[in-house]
Amino acid sequence: MQDLLVFIAQGLVEQPDAVTVTVDDPKEDGTVVYHLHVAADDMGRVIGKQGRIAKAIRTVMRAVGNHREQKAVVEID
């Protein structure tokens, strides 16, 4: 899932080499938190107008997590 998040983010930004994802250990309830890091100039591209792109990224990650029976949360840092 980490690779999927990197792939999605790299398609949106102007500096794809600056995209990194860190993953926290699963919490007690099985939730895995993915921290997406992009260049400061690309932050607006990942968030989108009124957060629409960020919401779409979170929705895709949640759907893939549900398919794998895992709760996925995306934090954009």
LOBA-392579 format. One record per residue (C-alpha): residue number from 1; y negated, x, z negated. Coordinates in nm, 4 decimals, decimal comma. Example, Ala and Ser with C-alpha at 12.3 -4.5 7.8 and 13.67 -1.06 7.14 Angstrom:
BEGIN
(rec 1; (0,4500; 1,2300; -0,7800))
(rec 2; (0,1060; 1,3670; -0,7140))
end
This chain:
BEGIN
(rec 1; (0,0000; 0,0000; 0,0000))
(rec 2; (-0,2256; 0,2954; -0,0617))
(rec 3; (-0,1866; 0,3979; 0,3035))
(rec 4; (-0,2756; 0,0462; 0,4178))
(rec 5; (-0,5972; 0,0503; 0,2155))
(rec 6; (-0,6936; 0,3916; 0,3558))
(rec 7; (-0,6186; 0,2710; 0,7097))
(rec 8; (-0,8348; -0,0395; 0,6707))
(rec 9; (-1,1250; 0,1508; 0,5168))
(rec 10; (-1,1178; 0,4308; 0,7736))
(rec 11; (-1,1540; 0,1734; 1,0488))
(rec 12; (-1,4738; 0,0431; 0,8934))
(rec 13; (-1,6659; 0,3577; 0,8037))
(rec 14; (-1,8496; 0,6283; 0,9967))
(rec 15; (-1,7049; 0,9092; 0,7822))
(rec 16; (-1,3300; 0,8402; 0,7722))
(rec 17; (-1,2550; 1,1802; 0,6175))
(rec 18; (-1,4475; 1,0771; 0,3054))
(rec 19; (-1,2167; 0,7807; 0,2349))
(rec 20; (-0,9889; 0,8334; -0,0640))
(rec 21; (-0,7810; 0,6000; -0,2752))
(rec 22; (-0,6637; 0,6618; -0,6291))
(rec 23; (-0,4006; 0,4460; -0,7943))
(rec 24; (-0,3756; 0,3642; -1,1631))
(rec 25; (-0,0401; 0,3310; -1,3330))
(rec 26; (0,0884; -0,0273; -1,3439))
(rec 27; (-0,0338; -0,2278; -1,6420))
(rec 28; (0,1959; -0,4235; -1,8712))
(rec 29; (0,1711; -0,7329; -1,6503))
(rec 30; (0,2586; -0,5323; -1,3380))
(rec 31; (-0,0964; -0,5119; -1,2013))
(rec 32; (-0,1733; -0,1996; -0,9991))
(rec 33; (-0,5402; -0,1056; -0,9558))
(rec 34; (-0,6418; 0,0756; -0,6370))
(rec 35; (-0,9774; 0,2566; -0,6482))
(rec 36; (-1,1344; 0,2925; -0,3034))
(rec 37; (-1,3867; 0,5750; -0,2682))
(rec 38; (-1,6077; 0,6077; 0,0400))
(rec 39; (-1,9202; 0,8055; 0,1272))
(rec 40; (-2,2408; 0,6629; -0,0160))
(rec 41; (-2,3748; 0,5913; 0,3334))
(rec 42; (-2,0655; 0,3855; 0,4164))
(rec 43; (-2,0650; 0,1733; 0,1011))
(rec 44; (-2,2493; -0,1117; 0,2722))
(rec 45; (-2,0008; -0,1150; 0,5583))
(rec 46; (-1,7086; -0,1569; 0,3190))
(rec 47; (-1,8779; -0,4227; 0,1070))
(rec 48; (-2,0326; -0,6194; 0,3938))
(rec 49; (-2,2903; -0,8955; 0,3830))
(rec 50; (-2,2543; -1,0885; 0,0586))
(rec 51; (-1,9310; -0,9001; -0,0087))
(rec 52; (-1,7349; -1,0653; 0,2701))
(rec 53; (-1,5582; -0,7528; 0,3916))
(rec 54; (-1,4723; -0,6443; 0,0366))
(rec 55; (-1,3330; -0,9909; -0,0318))
(rec 56; (-1,1241; -0,9756; 0,2878))
(rec 57; (-0,9848; -0,6328; 0,1932))
(rec 58; (-0,8911; -0,7632; -0,1512))
(rec 59; (-0,7262; -1,0702; 0,0025))
(rec 60; (-0,5125; -0,8599; 0,2383))
(rec 61; (-0,4094; -0,6257; -0,0424))
(rec 62; (-0,3259; -0,9189; -0,2693))
(rec 63; (-0,1137; -1,0775; 0,0056))
(rec 64; (0,0794; -0,7557; 0,0647))
(rec 65; (0,1229; -0,7169; -0,3103))
(rec 66; (0,2613; -1,0694; -0,3376))
(rec 67; (0,5054; -0,9932; -0,0592))
(rec 68; (0,6234; -0,6893; -0,2580))
(rec 69; (0,6189; -0,8844; -0,5864))
(rec 70; (0,3361; -0,6731; -0,7231))
(rec 71; (-0,0151; -0,7625; -0,8332))
(rec 72; (-0,2745; -0,5518; -0,6515))
(rec 73; (-0,6413; -0,5211; -0,7452))
(rec 74; (-0,8932; -0,3255; -0,5358))
(rec 75; (-1,1970; -0,1647; -0,6975))
(rec 76; (-1,4596; -0,0218; -0,4645))
(rec 77; (-1,6271; 0,2784; -0,6235))
end
